[in-house]
Amino acid sequence: MAKKNALGRGLDALITMDDAVTRGSSSINEIALSKIISNPDQPRRIFDEETMGELAASISKIGVIQPVTLRKVDDEKYQIIAGERRYRASLMAGLDSIPAYIKTADDDELMEMALIENIQREDLNAIEIALAYQNLIDSFSLTQEQLSERVGKKRTTITNYLRLLKLPAEVQMGIKDRKIDMGHARALVTINDPVSQLAVYNLILRDGLSVRKVEAIVKEINEGKEVEEIINPPRAQKSNSSKGKKSAVGDFEALKKHLSDYFKTDVQFTCNKQGKGKITISFKSPNELERIIGIFDQLKKK
């Protein structure tokens, strides 16, 4: 089913970006929150406090718009298939019960449905998606080709995500925290040496390198150039404007901090030798995107 555009949907966008898994479900039931337990195979590991608070506030005012989907474990317990955020936000809002579809599924079906349903969400980070793919492969002994058919993604897309799990832990954390783009990560995985991968990763953070620049650096490394020579070139090769460049980097850092504080979200810069670059403003949810757009709208009015 095609997803609706999240922009301009207001409170609807806070509830869910996907339809819940309802195939084979009975009519909607009101289930006590005390009887609901989380799914231990839930791919999502990070729940943003700000957006969860906003969702809880919305639920307090208008209730839960989209029912969660549960599996009945026994007479007293139901396990979540889809709707972990809505369940947690309902607890925060002080609700006693929540509307739910009840679905019959064995443990394997439950795991597969929960993983696939969550993979389809747009707000999972790349590492969460990669871990979910790997979990599906390990749990059901799937090939990458079989997995691509299950989740409706190209096999090359799945391969690119799985390769991220071979990167050093610090780099994976940087991807998860969106300090670097997927393009940066795809370039880093082509370096065979983890030490070199980490060195180039730190260089990206230090200098705000573009994906194209990182690809060029990786090509030099794979052709035999020493990483240290790339990161700290000999002084003779440095231009007379190196001091000015250091000053510019400091200015960029100060400006980046100023904009991050202003927009209340992570702001990144990339800049090449010619002074051209881009500013990237991160957002973690459709609601946060609407908030940022609102700030721009206010600036236009001034």
N, C-alpha and C positions, 0 to 999 in steps of 0.2 A: 504494500500500500504506500502510495507516495506521501512524503512528509509535507506538512503545511509549512509555509514560510513563517518563521518564528517572529519576525519583526511585526510590530503592531498588533500582536495577539494579546497583549496585556497579561492578565492573570492566568489565562490559558497556558501561556508559555512556561509559567512556573511549575505547572503540574506535571507535564510529560511531553517529550518530543516524539514519542512513539505510542501507537495503540498497544494496549496490554495484550498478552497472549490469552485469547478467550476461546479458541477453537476447542470444542468438546466440553465447554463449561456449562454449568447450570445457570439459573437466573441469579441476579445479584442478591447477595446476602449481607446482613450487617453482622460483622464478626468483632468480638471483644479484642482489644489490642493485647490484653493479658494472655490471650490464647495463641498469639502469633509469634513465631520464631523466625529468625533470619536464616537465609540459605548460606551455609559455610562455603559454598563454591561461588558466591557472588564475586564477579570480577572486580567490581569497584572497591577500592581500598581507601579512597580519599573522598570525604564529604565536606565541601567548602562550608565553613560556619556561617558566613554572611548570607549565601544563597539559601542555606537551610533555614536560617532565621526568617528570611523573606517568605519562603514557602510556608513555614509554620504560621506566620502572621496572616497570610492569605487564607490558609485553611481555617484559622480561628474565625475569620469574618464570613467566608462563604462555603466552608466545608470542602470535602475532597470531590473534585469534579470527575476525575477518572478513577474508577475502582481499581484496586490492586488485584493481582491474580495469585491464588493460594492453592496449595495441595494439602488435603486433610491427612494428617499423620495418625491421629487417633481421635477419640471423642473430645479431647480437651486441647489438642494442639493442631495448628495449621502452619505450614512452612511456605515462605514467600518464593514464588516463581518470578514475578515481575512487580516492581513497585517499592523497592527498598527505601528510596528517598521519601515517598509519600508516607510510608509507615513511620519512619523516624521523625518526620516533620509533624505527623499527627500526635506522636508521643510528646514532642516539644510543645504542641499547642494545647495539651491537656485533654485530648479527646479520650473517651472510654471505648469507642468502637469505630470501625471504618468499613465502608462498602467494599465488597470483594466478590470476585468470581471464584468458585471452587472447582478445581480441575483434578481429575484422577490421573495420576502419573506415578510410575515406579521411580526408584532413585536415579537410575541411569537417564530416564527420560527427563526427569526434573533437572538434573545437572545440565543436560544438553540444551533444554529449552531456556534455562536461566542464562547460560553462557551466550547462546546465539542471540537471545533477545537483547542482552546488554551490549554485545558487540555492535549491534545496529545503531546504538545511540551515538550522537555526534559529539558529546562532551567527555567521552573517555579520552585519556591521554594515550599516546602511542605505546607506552610500556604496558599499560593496563590491557590494551588490545592484544599486544604480543603475548602476554601471559595467558590471556583467555584462549588465544589460538593454540598455544602450546598445551594448555590444559585439555582442550578438546582432543588434540592429537594423541596425548598420552592416555587419556581416559577411555577412548573408544578405538584405539589402535588405527587411526586414520592416516592415510597418506595426505600430502599437501593437496594433491589433485582432488581427493575425496572431500577434504575440508572445504576447498573452494566451491564445490557444488553445494555443500550444506549451507554455507553462509552467503552464497551469491557474490563472491569476490573473485577476481582473477588470481590464478596461482602465483603469479609474480608479485602481486600485492602482499599476499600472505608470506611469501618468502622474504620480502623486504622487512616486514614487521618482525618475523622470527629471528632474523639476523641481528636485530637490535639487542637481543638477550645475550649475545656474545660480547657485547661491549663492556668495559670496566664499570663497576657499580657506580662510581662517581658520575660517569657519562650518562648512565641510565637515569640517575637522579636528575641530571640536568635536562634530559628529554622530558621526564615526568613533570618537572617544574616549569617546562617551556622556556628554559634559558637558551636552548638552541632549537632550530627548526628541524623538521623531518629531513629536509635536503642536506643539512649539515651532517645529520646522523648517517644518512645513506653513504655519504662520502667517507666518513670515519670508518665504517665497517669494512671498507676495502683495504685498509691498512692492516697488515698481518700482526704487527707487534703492539700489544696492549699498552706498553710504555709510551710508544709513539702516538697511539690514539689519544691517550690522556694528555700528552704534551700539546697536541694540536687542538684538543678540546679547550684547554686553558688559554691557548692563543686566541681562539675564537672569542672567549669571554673577555680577554684583555683588550683586544683591538676591535671587537665588534665586526668580525670578518663576514663578508657576504658568502653565500653558498658557492658562487662561481670562484671566488678567491680560494676557498677551502678546497674545492675540486682541483685547482691548479697546484696548490701546496701538496695535496695527496699524490698527484701525478708525479711531482718531483721526488717525493719520498719513495714511491714505488719504482722509480727509475734509478734509485741508489743514492740520492742526495741525503746527507745527514740532517736529522731533525734539528739538532742544536744549531746548525748553520742557518737553517731557515728561521728559527725563532730568534736567534741572536747573531745576525750577520756581522762579519768583520767590520771594524770601524771605518776602514778605507772605503767600504762600499756604501756607507751611510752618507746621505746628502747633508749639505750644510744647514738644511732647514730642520734637522732632527730635533733640535730644541723646540722649534716652533710646533712640530708635530706632537711632541710630548705635552706642550701647553694646550694644544687643541684637544688631545685626548682627555686632559683634565677638565677642560671646558665642557666636553661632551658628557663626562660623568656627572658634572654638576647640573647640567641641563636635564640629563636623564632622570636624576633624582628629583629635580623640581617638577618635571612633568608627571613622574610616577606619583608624587605626593598630590599633585593637582587632580589627576584623574582617579587617584586611589586604586591603581592597578599597575602591573608591571609594564614598563616602557623600554624598548630596546632600540639602539641605533646601529646602523651599518654605514660605513663611509669609505670610499676608495681614495686613491692617491690624488685624483682630480677634484676631490671635494664633493663628489656626487654620492648620494646614499638614500636611505629610507628610514622612516620612523615607524616602529611597529608597536601598536597599543593592544595588549592582550586582554581578553575577556573570558570568563569561565562559564558563562551561562547566557541565554537569550536575554534575560532580565538585566544582566550587567551591561550587555551591548546596548540595550535601549537607554540605560542610564548614561552611558558615554555619549551616545548620539544626542541625548538631551542637553549635555554640557556644550556640545558643538552648536546646537540650535540656540542656546542662550548667548554664546559668543557672537553669533551672527547678528543678534539683535542689538548688540552693544555698538 
